[in-house]
Amino acid sequence: MNLFNFLLLITCVSLLSIGQLLFKLAADSFPSVISFDSLLAFTLNKHLISALLIYSLATFLWVWALSKMPLSFAYPFMALAFIIVPVLSFFILDEPLTLSSLIGGCVIIIGLTIAVN
């Protein structure tokens, strides 16, 4: 794999991970009572709109990546989101980062290394 393809995959995973954090921030303003007005206000939430835009960009880049490499090679990189999201959540959302998450992240990296070699 060349450097460009690697960076493309890492960018896709990073954007999806950032989108997840934005979805979590948007969820904090999800209406407790569902009505047309409350759903309309929610759909105009800056975090939700940002997450959807980032996901759209990530999807475009993902399709571009798939035009350059096999899905069976590219898809294991998506597992990195299971590492990136908890780490970002720890630093940005003050969520706990557990030892089991760290161990699981190490297992994912080992698995990714095996899958792409």
Residue frames relative to the residue before (quaternion, step in Angstrom):
aa qw qx qy qz dx dy dz
M 1.0000 0.0000 0.0000 0.0000 0.00 0.00 0.00
N 0.3531 -0.7388 0.5321 0.2154 3.53 -0.93 0.89
L 0.7064 -0.4854 0.3201 0.4036 3.56 -1.30 0.37
F 0.6332 0.5420 -0.3416 0.4343 3.60 0.95 -0.82
N 0.6726 0.4888 -0.3018 0.4665 3.60 0.86 -0.92
F 0.6267 0.5326 -0.3299 0.4633 3.57 1.01 -0.79
L 0.6804 0.4827 -0.2862 0.4714 3.59 0.88 -0.94
L 0.6110 0.5477 -0.3409 0.4588 3.57 1.08 -0.71
L 0.6704 0.4891 -0.2929 0.4749 3.58 0.92 -0.88
I 0.6639 0.4988 -0.3021 0.4681 3.58 0.92 -0.90
T 0.6258 0.5290 -0.3338 0.4660 3.59 1.05 -0.72
C 0.6340 0.5300 -0.3276 0.4581 3.59 0.95 -0.85
V 0.6906 0.4743 -0.2796 0.4690 3.56 0.80 -1.02
S 0.6532 0.5186 -0.3161 0.4523 3.59 0.95 -0.82
L 0.6599 0.5006 -0.3092 0.4672 3.58 0.93 -0.85
L 0.6474 0.5045 -0.3209 0.4725 3.58 0.97 -0.80
S 0.6451 0.5190 -0.3186 0.4615 3.58 1.02 -0.75
I 0.6433 0.4981 -0.3149 0.4888 3.57 0.99 -0.82
G 0.6186 0.5449 -0.3320 0.4586 3.57 1.04 -0.78
Q 0.6334 0.5305 -0.3336 0.4540 3.59 1.00 -0.77
L 0.6453 0.5056 -0.3228 0.4731 3.58 0.97 -0.79
L 0.6557 0.5001 -0.3106 0.4727 3.56 0.99 -0.79
F 0.6123 0.5270 -0.3524 0.4724 3.61 1.06 -0.66
K 0.6340 0.5200 -0.3278 0.4693 3.59 1.02 -0.79
L 0.6541 0.4953 -0.3137 0.4779 3.59 0.95 -0.83
A 0.6406 0.5107 -0.3214 0.4749 3.58 1.04 -0.74
A 0.6203 0.5704 -0.3414 0.4164 3.57 1.03 -0.78
D 0.5837 0.5925 -0.3697 0.4141 3.58 1.14 -0.55
S 0.7432 0.3461 -0.2225 0.5276 3.60 1.16 -0.43
F 0.3235 0.7365 -0.5286 0.2710 3.58 1.21 0.40
P 0.4928 -0.6999 0.4208 0.3003 3.60 -0.76 0.98
S 0.4208 -0.6984 0.5209 0.2528 3.55 -1.03 0.83
V 0.7320 0.2382 -0.1658 0.6164 3.55 1.24 -0.47
I 0.2996 -0.7806 0.5279 0.1494 3.53 -0.65 1.17
S 0.1918 0.7301 -0.6368 0.1571 3.50 -0.85 1.10
F 0.6855 -0.4580 0.3431 0.4502 3.55 -1.23 0.21
D 0.6890 0.4948 -0.2866 0.4453 3.57 0.84 -0.99
S 0.6789 0.4828 -0.3085 0.4592 3.59 0.92 -0.86
L 0.6553 0.4941 -0.3177 0.4748 3.61 1.02 -0.70
L 0.6169 0.5306 -0.3404 0.4712 3.57 1.07 -0.70
A 0.6533 0.4996 -0.3142 0.4743 3.57 0.93 -0.88
F 0.6508 0.5176 -0.3186 0.4551 3.58 0.98 -0.81
T 0.6667 0.5064 -0.3181 0.4449 3.60 0.91 -0.82
L 0.6711 0.4665 -0.2940 0.4955 3.59 1.23 -0.34
N 0.3745 0.7371 -0.4740 0.3030 3.58 1.33 0.15
K 0.5002 -0.6896 0.4361 0.2900 3.59 -0.78 1.02
H 0.6484 0.5101 -0.3333 0.4565 3.60 1.03 -0.67
L 0.6491 0.5082 -0.3177 0.4685 3.59 0.99 -0.79
I 0.6603 0.4996 -0.3094 0.4677 3.57 0.88 -0.90
S 0.6499 0.5130 -0.3137 0.4648 3.59 0.94 -0.86
A 0.6509 0.5150 -0.3142 0.4609 3.59 0.93 -0.89
L 0.6716 0.4947 -0.3053 0.4595 3.58 0.89 -0.86
L 0.6442 0.5072 -0.3210 0.4741 3.59 1.02 -0.75
I 0.6598 0.4964 -0.3058 0.4739 3.58 0.95 -0.86
Y 0.6390 0.5123 -0.3251 0.4727 3.58 1.00 -0.79
S 0.6278 0.5326 -0.3370 0.4567 3.58 1.03 -0.74
L 0.6561 0.4936 -0.3042 0.4830 3.56 0.95 -0.87
A 0.6517 0.5140 -0.3147 0.4605 3.59 0.94 -0.88
T 0.6391 0.5223 -0.3264 0.4608 3.58 1.01 -0.76
F 0.6324 0.5208 -0.3233 0.4736 3.58 0.97 -0.83
L 0.6852 0.4762 -0.2842 0.4721 3.59 0.88 -0.94
W 0.6181 0.5474 -0.3390 0.4510 3.59 1.08 -0.72
V 0.6553 0.4925 -0.3104 0.4812 3.59 0.94 -0.86
W 0.6210 0.5271 -0.3313 0.4762 3.57 1.05 -0.75
A 0.6459 0.5134 -0.3177 0.4672 3.58 0.96 -0.87
L 0.6735 0.4980 -0.2990 0.4572 3.58 0.95 -0.84
S 0.6004 0.5386 -0.3691 0.4618 3.58 1.19 -0.37
K 0.7188 0.4468 -0.2343 0.4784 3.57 1.23 -0.41
M 0.8089 0.1150 -0.0403 0.5752 3.60 1.19 -0.41
P 0.6079 -0.5730 0.3967 0.3805 3.58 -1.16 0.42
L 0.5889 -0.5805 0.4394 0.3508 3.56 -1.12 0.68
S 0.6464 0.5411 -0.3225 0.4307 3.58 0.97 -0.83
F 0.6652 0.4537 -0.3008 0.5111 3.58 1.20 -0.41
A 0.7192 0.4783 -0.2563 0.4339 3.58 0.85 -0.98
Y 0.6548 0.5842 -0.3313 0.3467 3.57 0.87 -0.93
P 0.6099 0.5586 -0.3864 0.4083 3.67 0.88 -0.63
F 0.5822 0.5865 -0.3780 0.4173 3.60 1.14 -0.49
M 0.5616 0.6073 -0.3890 0.4056 3.59 1.16 -0.47
A 0.5523 0.6135 -0.3890 0.4090 3.59 1.20 -0.44
L 0.5452 0.6250 -0.3989 0.3912 3.58 1.17 -0.42
A 0.5421 0.6115 -0.4006 0.4143 3.59 1.20 -0.41
F 0.6249 0.5394 -0.3372 0.4527 3.59 1.13 -0.60
I 0.6506 0.4415 -0.3108 0.5341 3.57 1.29 -0.13
I 0.6947 0.5062 -0.2815 0.4267 3.56 0.82 -1.05
V 0.6699 0.5210 -0.3191 0.4218 3.61 0.83 -0.92
P 0.6874 0.4553 -0.3233 0.4644 3.67 0.75 -0.80
V 0.6379 0.5192 -0.3369 0.4583 3.60 1.01 -0.74
L 0.6665 0.4788 -0.3023 0.4849 3.60 0.90 -0.87
S 0.6303 0.5382 -0.3282 0.4532 3.59 1.03 -0.78
F 0.6205 0.5412 -0.3305 0.4613 3.55 1.09 -0.73
F 0.7542 0.4112 -0.2176 0.4635 3.57 0.79 -1.03
I 0.7649 0.3821 -0.2020 0.4776 3.59 0.94 -0.83
L 0.7931 0.3027 -0.1446 0.5084 3.60 0.92 -0.89
D 0.3942 -0.7400 0.4527 0.3036 3.59 1.31 -0.02
E 0.3414 0.7176 -0.5262 0.3025 3.57 1.03 0.80
P 0.5709 -0.6139 0.4060 0.3638 3.60 -1.08 0.58
L 0.2028 -0.7262 0.6441 0.1292 3.53 -1.22 0.65
T 0.1917 -0.8405 0.5020 0.0694 3.54 -0.26 1.29
L 0.6406 -0.5153 0.4066 0.3984 3.51 -1.29 0.39
S 0.6424 0.5228 -0.3331 0.4506 3.60 0.98 -0.77
S 0.6194 0.5227 -0.3449 0.4734 3.61 1.09 -0.62
L 0.6584 0.5015 -0.3100 0.4679 3.57 0.98 -0.81
I 0.6470 0.4979 -0.3163 0.4831 3.59 0.98 -0.81
G 0.6429 0.5210 -0.3148 0.4649 3.57 0.97 -0.85
G 0.6280 0.5350 -0.3276 0.4605 3.57 1.05 -0.75
C 0.6379 0.5139 -0.3228 0.4741 3.57 1.02 -0.77
V 0.6411 0.5163 -0.3200 0.4691 3.58 1.01 -0.81
I 0.6333 0.5266 -0.3279 0.4627 3.59 1.02 -0.79
I 0.6581 0.5004 -0.3166 0.4651 3.59 0.90 -0.85
I 0.6307 0.5113 -0.3331 0.4794 3.59 0.99 -0.77
G 0.6651 0.5075 -0.2979 0.4598 3.59 0.92 -0.92
L 0.6412 0.5174 -0.3180 0.4691 3.57 0.98 -0.83
T 0.6387 0.5279 -0.3209 0.4587 3.55 0.97 -0.86
I 0.6645 0.4886 -0.2984 0.4803 3.57 0.95 -0.86
A 0.6831 0.5246 -0.2936 0.4146 3.59 0.88 -0.96
V 0.7590 0.3940 -0.2211 0.4688 3.59 0.93 -0.78
N 0.6383 0.5081 -0.3415 0.4667 3.60 1.22 -0.04
